[in-house]
Amino acid sequence: MSPFPRSRREIAGQDLLFDDDLTDRVLRDAADPGFVLVGISDSVHTRHVGTRATEHAIPTRPDVAATVHQLLAAGRLVPGSRVSVTVDGRPEPEAATAVDVPATAASGPAPGDRVLVHVDVVRPGLRLVTCGPAGFSGSIVREDGAYLVETEAGDVVGRARSYRAGAERLARHHGFVADPVEIEHEHEVYAR
């Protein structure tokens, strides 16, 4: 547990990051029974276990639906083919998009491999660290002159002296070697 109170550890954009247990379960469920995005609102539905080929869809819990959308935005799930499904209580089939696990997810890097890690300076005092190939993310938060390195769940894994050292520490925490590390600074121009 972090020495910082929960409200202190939450950062802007934290709701875009993943809870590990729920993410793992959603990724497993995406393979079987599978998810579909129904209607123009892309509401997330699932099918009964072992019935991926059937046309009946059941609405998911809100936390599962949010995780599916987050994983789609992060590229860990991908939209698949268009299908027709019937939803509880509606007699007519509706258009839906199947959600698939990308084929590259199974052939990702193994622990100990060198991976490309991105550090994006979101705003002064906050850096977002992402590694798509290895599937981890986190943040580097400047606090009292030091850089705190946090996982995607907001747990502090240590301190660092620079953005690069923070990215390397986070990669080591997940069992990888950060090489190379790309640091992107976003500059805003303000009109007077």
C-alpha positions as CSV (number, residue, x, y, z in Angstrom):
1,M,0.0,0.0,0.0
2,S,1.2,3.5,-0.8
3,P,2.1,5.8,2.1
4,F,-0.1,8.5,0.4
5,P,-3.8,8.7,1.1
6,R,-6.0,7.4,-1.8
7,S,-7.2,10.9,-2.8
8,R,-3.6,11.9,-3.1
9,R,-2.6,9.0,-5.3
10,E,-5.4,9.4,-7.8
11,I,-4.3,11.5,-10.8
12,A,-6.1,13.1,-13.7
13,G,-6.9,10.3,-16.3
14,Q,-6.8,7.6,-13.6
15,D,-10.2,6.4,-14.8
16,L,-8.7,5.6,-18.2
17,L,-6.3,3.1,-16.7
18,F,-7.0,-0.5,-15.8
19,D,-7.9,-2.6,-12.7
20,D,-5.7,-5.7,-13.2
21,D,-8.2,-8.4,-12.0
22,L,-11.1,-7.0,-14.0
23,T,-9.0,-6.4,-17.1
24,D,-7.7,-10.0,-17.0
25,R,-11.3,-11.3,-16.7
26,V,-12.6,-9.1,-19.5
27,L,-9.8,-10.2,-21.8
28,R,-10.6,-13.9,-21.0
29,D,-14.3,-13.3,-21.6
30,A,-13.6,-11.5,-24.9
31,A,-12.3,-14.9,-26.3
32,D,-15.3,-16.9,-24.9
33,P,-18.2,-16.1,-24.6
34,G,-17.3,-12.9,-26.4
35,F,-18.6,-9.3,-26.4
36,V,-20.6,-7.3,-28.9
37,L,-21.3,-3.6,-29.2
38,V,-25.0,-3.1,-29.9
39,G,-26.6,-0.1,-31.5
40,I,-25.3,3.4,-32.2
41,S,-24.4,3.9,-28.5
42,D,-22.1,0.8,-28.7
43,S,-23.6,-0.6,-25.5
44,V,-21.6,-3.7,-24.4
45,H,-23.3,-7.1,-24.4
46,T,-22.1,-10.6,-23.8
47,R,-23.2,-14.1,-24.8
48,H,-23.7,-17.2,-22.7
49,V,-20.5,-19.2,-22.0
50,G,-19.9,-21.6,-24.9
51,T,-22.4,-20.0,-27.2
52,R,-20.2,-17.5,-29.1
53,A,-22.0,-18.4,-32.4
54,T,-25.5,-17.8,-31.1
55,E,-27.3,-14.6,-31.9
56,H,-28.6,-13.7,-28.3
57,A,-26.8,-11.0,-26.4
58,I,-27.1,-10.0,-22.7
59,P,-26.2,-6.5,-21.3
60,T,-23.0,-6.5,-19.2
61,R,-22.4,-4.8,-15.8
62,P,-21.4,-1.1,-16.1
63,D,-17.8,-1.8,-14.8
64,V,-17.3,-4.6,-17.4
65,A,-18.7,-2.3,-20.2
66,A,-16.4,0.5,-19.1
67,T,-13.4,-1.9,-19.1
68,V,-14.3,-3.2,-22.6
69,H,-14.4,0.4,-24.0
70,Q,-11.1,1.2,-22.3
71,L,-9.4,-1.8,-23.7
72,L,-10.8,-1.0,-27.2
73,A,-9.4,2.6,-26.8
74,A,-6.0,1.1,-25.8
75,G,-5.9,-1.4,-28.6
76,R,-6.0,-4.4,-26.4
77,L,-9.3,-5.4,-27.9
78,V,-10.4,-4.6,-31.5
79,P,-13.7,-4.2,-33.2
80,G,-14.4,-7.2,-35.4
81,S,-17.1,-8.1,-37.9
82,R,-20.7,-6.8,-38.0
83,V,-23.3,-9.3,-36.7
84,S,-27.0,-9.3,-35.9
85,V,-28.1,-10.1,-32.3
86,T,-31.3,-10.2,-30.4
87,V,-31.3,-8.4,-27.1
88,D,-33.4,-9.4,-24.1
89,G,-37.0,-8.1,-24.4
90,R,-36.7,-7.0,-28.1
91,P,-38.2,-9.1,-30.8
92,E,-36.2,-7.7,-33.7
93,P,-32.5,-8.4,-34.3
94,E,-30.1,-5.4,-33.9
95,A,-26.9,-4.6,-35.7
96,A,-23.8,-5.1,-33.5
97,T,-20.1,-5.2,-33.8
98,A,-18.2,-8.2,-32.5
99,V,-15.2,-7.5,-30.1
100,D,-12.1,-9.5,-30.7
101,V,-8.8,-10.0,-29.0
102,P,-6.0,-9.0,-31.5
103,A,-3.9,-11.8,-32.8
104,T,-0.7,-9.9,-31.8
105,A,-1.7,-10.0,-28.1
106,A,-0.7,-13.6,-27.8
107,S,2.7,-13.0,-29.3
108,G,3.7,-10.1,-27.1
109,P,7.1,-9.7,-25.4
110,A,8.2,-12.1,-22.7
111,P,9.4,-10.9,-19.3
112,G,13.1,-9.8,-19.5
113,D,12.7,-8.6,-23.1
114,R,13.6,-5.0,-24.2
115,V,10.5,-3.0,-25.0
116,L,9.8,0.5,-26.3
117,V,8.4,2.7,-23.5
118,H,6.7,6.1,-24.2
119,V,6.7,9.0,-21.7
120,D,4.2,11.7,-22.5
121,V,4.3,14.9,-20.6
122,V,0.6,15.5,-20.0
123,R,0.9,18.7,-18.0
124,P,3.6,20.1,-15.6
125,G,4.0,17.6,-12.8
126,L,2.4,14.6,-14.6
127,R,3.8,12.2,-17.1
128,L,2.0,9.2,-18.5
129,V,4.1,6.1,-19.2
130,T,2.8,3.5,-21.6
131,C,4.2,0.4,-23.2
132,G,1.7,-1.1,-25.7
133,P,3.7,-4.2,-26.6
134,A,4.1,-5.3,-23.0
135,G,0.6,-4.1,-22.0
136,F,1.5,-1.9,-19.0
137,S,1.1,1.7,-18.1
138,G,1.6,4.1,-15.2
139,S,2.6,7.6,-14.4
140,I,5.4,9.7,-13.1
141,V,4.2,12.4,-10.7
142,R,6.4,15.3,-9.5
143,E,5.9,15.8,-5.8
144,D,8.1,18.0,-3.5
145,G,11.0,18.0,-6.0
146,A,11.0,14.2,-6.5
147,Y,9.4,12.0,-9.2
148,L,7.1,9.3,-7.8
149,V,6.6,6.3,-10.2
150,E,3.1,4.8,-10.0
151,T,1.5,1.7,-11.6
152,E,-1.7,1.9,-13.6
153,A,-3.5,1.1,-10.3
154,G,-2.0,4.2,-8.6
155,D,0.4,2.2,-6.4
156,V,3.8,3.9,-5.9
157,V,6.7,1.6,-6.9
158,G,9.5,4.0,-6.1
159,R,11.2,7.3,-6.8
160,A,13.2,8.3,-9.8
161,R,15.6,11.1,-10.7
162,S,14.3,11.7,-14.2
163,Y,11.5,10.7,-16.6
164,R,13.8,8.1,-18.3
165,A,14.8,6.6,-14.9
166,G,11.1,6.5,-13.9
167,A,10.1,4.7,-17.2
168,E,13.0,2.2,-16.6
169,R,11.8,1.6,-13.0
170,L,8.2,1.0,-14.1
171,A,9.4,-1.4,-16.8
172,R,11.5,-3.3,-14.3
173,H,8.5,-3.5,-12.0
174,H,6.6,-5.3,-14.7
175,G,9.6,-7.6,-15.6
176,F,10.9,-5.8,-18.7
177,V,13.8,-3.7,-19.8
178,A,12.9,-0.2,-21.1
179,D,15.0,0.2,-24.2
180,P,14.4,2.6,-25.9
181,V,12.5,5.2,-23.9
182,E,10.9,7.9,-26.0
183,I,9.9,11.1,-24.1
184,E,7.4,13.5,-25.8
185,H,6.9,17.0,-24.5
186,E,3.6,18.6,-25.5
187,H,4.0,22.4,-26.0
188,E,1.1,24.7,-25.9
189,V,1.1,28.1,-27.4
190,Y,-0.9,30.7,-25.6
191,A,-2.2,33.8,-27.4
192,R,-1.8,37.1,-25.6
